[in-house]
Amino acid sequence: MSEPIPYLLLCGVLSLAASVPVYAQELRDPTRPGGWQPAVAERVESAREDRVPLHLQGMFSVAGARSVMINGRRVAIGDRVAGAEVVEIGPDTVVLDANGRRLELAYQLSAVKAPVEKTEEEK
């Protein structure tokens, strides 16, 4: 009868060896020019934030406190959305500061359906 302990020990050692991360140097691309460095991730992140289009989707006013819906997020004065800070909320516009640039978003009302007035015959 075989012993299960050596078999379990062997399985444990093999699974441990397979799960240990391999620390290898990154392979150098022979076609890259000498001294080449990859771009800094922070610059890429900020560039992406600058390109995000801002869409004003709604405006709210509750007890005098105003907030707006931009890109699906409800924000108020002082909040940030897509790298821009909300600095002013007017009756139909929002002013944002994006890295020193002033952006103004205007709320475009969509066509609202209104009930048709009843005719004299229907009254």
C-alpha positions, 0 to 999 in steps of 0.5 A: 500500500502506498503512502499518501503523504509523499504524494501530497507533499510532492503536489504541494511543492509543485503547486508552490513552485508553479505559483512563485512569480518569475523575476526575469529582466524585461527583454530589450527590443533590438530595434529601439534606439539607444537611450529610449525610455517609455512614456511616463504613465502620469502624463498619459493619464492627464492627457486622457483626462483632457480629452474626455468630452463633458456633457451637461445632462441635467440641472437641479436646485433643491432649497437653493442648493444647485447641482448638475449632472455631468457625464452621468455624475451629480456634482456641485460647486467645488467638485471635480469631474473628468479633471475639471473643477465646477466653479459656478452653476447658473440657471442654464450654464455651468462654468468649469476650470480645467487646468486654468482653462475656463469651460462653459457648458450650456444646458440644452433642453430637449423637446418636451411634450405638452398635453394638447388642449381640449377642444370645445366639443371635448369639454 
